[in-house]
Amino acid sequence: MPSSSYSILITRPISLSIWTAILTAITVAICSLLYFVQYTQKHNAEGVLVPDKGLVNVTTPSAGQIASMEVTHGQTVKAGQLLYKILSDQAISETDAIRTERRARLASMEKSLQDDIARLKNINQDTMRNKRQELTGLQSDLLVVRKKLLLLNEKEVIAKDNLARYEKLAEQNLFSRIQAKEKHIEYLDIRSQKIQLESDLKIGERSVEIANEAILIEELSGENQLADLTRKLDEAKNKLLEYNSTEYIYVIAPSDGTVANISAKLGQHVDPASALLTIIPANSQLYAELYVPGNAIGFVTPGDKVQLRYRAFPYQKFGLHTGVVKLISRAPLYGASGTLSVNSIYKITVALPEQHMVAYTQKQPLQAGMEIDAAVLIDKRRLYEWLFEPLMSMARK
């Protein structure tokens, strides 16, 4: 019989120690994962970028059709700068002939008053020149009288001394009484001249006073007449301005800033109920306004991080941007009807990391009104805390 041989292979199972080591390693890895790995609860929200100084809506004071538009989107304007020139509805309803005739009549009235003012000024100047010349003549005559009076005073003193000397000599019979009497007559004549000059001096002084008063009265009268004509001229100018203002409405910038959201175009009919454009005040800083439902607002606190995604800059290309919660509204927002909605919405204010975006190595400024998507990082915990939270809650209860 042929002989055959067989070999028997005996396989040994993996030892218990190896399985124990593998299970231990897996357990340690899972525990490490649960302990060291953290998960942050997020809540998605939507919002817009808003300037901290608000937005200035520019409207027209009355209805009309836009005749010219002086600004473009993004242009920087100064307070008082012309934005729109609007043809009013009243002007639209009138014919060109009527407007021209009214404007010409008001302009003629203004020109007539200007001529009257110029004529009155010339008359006042001539009158004042004549009265001042008259005053100068009176003052010159008065000066002559005063000089004559000074000389006559000296002659009076001399005549009085001569009279006294002749009377004394006549008593001593050195001169005749007739000669003494002649000296007395000379003295009296000088006294009479002095009295006359003193009277002339008083009359001259009074004449100068009257002339000065007449100049003051004439100046006051001229000023009053000029003021009356000037007032009438101002009224005529205002009437012309008012009429022109009824023809065109000039809309100016109420403050310094940047033009945004232009809604009124050339030729469009506008009214006070609608905004023509919006101005972002100068030196404004943008922040994000996010709207969070009431079931999530309780977990949001100031200082929380917010991941921002600007819709104008897709985050797939330009990444996420981290903001910080600054303010949380204390009350929910009201609807258009003034009542609370079923799902209450709260507003939170988020500070931006930058006022611009870097796109293709260029800084692109962020703009008010840009829509954003955001994720508010509400609660950050380790995995094991999230895993055992139900059990911990039951234990606390």
Secondary structure, 3 states (H helix, E strand, C coil): CCCCCCCCCCCCCCCHHHHHHHHHHHHHHHHHHHHHCEEEEEEEEEEEEEECCCCEEECCCCCEEEEEECCCCCCEECCCCEEEEEEEHHHHHCCHHHHHHHHHHHHHHHHHHHHHHHHHHHHHHHHHHHHHHHHHHHHHHHHHHHHHHHHHHHHHHHHHHHHHHHHHHHHCCCCCHHHHHHHHHHHHHHHHHHHHHHHHHHHHHHHHHHHHHHHHHHHHHHHHHHHHHHHHHHHHHHHHHHHHHHHEEEEECCCCEEEECCCCCCCCEECCCCCCEEEEECCCCEEEEEEEEHHHHCCCCCCCEEEEEECCCCHHHHCCEEEEEEEECCCCCECCCCCECCCCEEEEEEECCCCEEEECCEEEECCCCCEEEEEEEEEEEEHHHHHHHHHHHHHHC
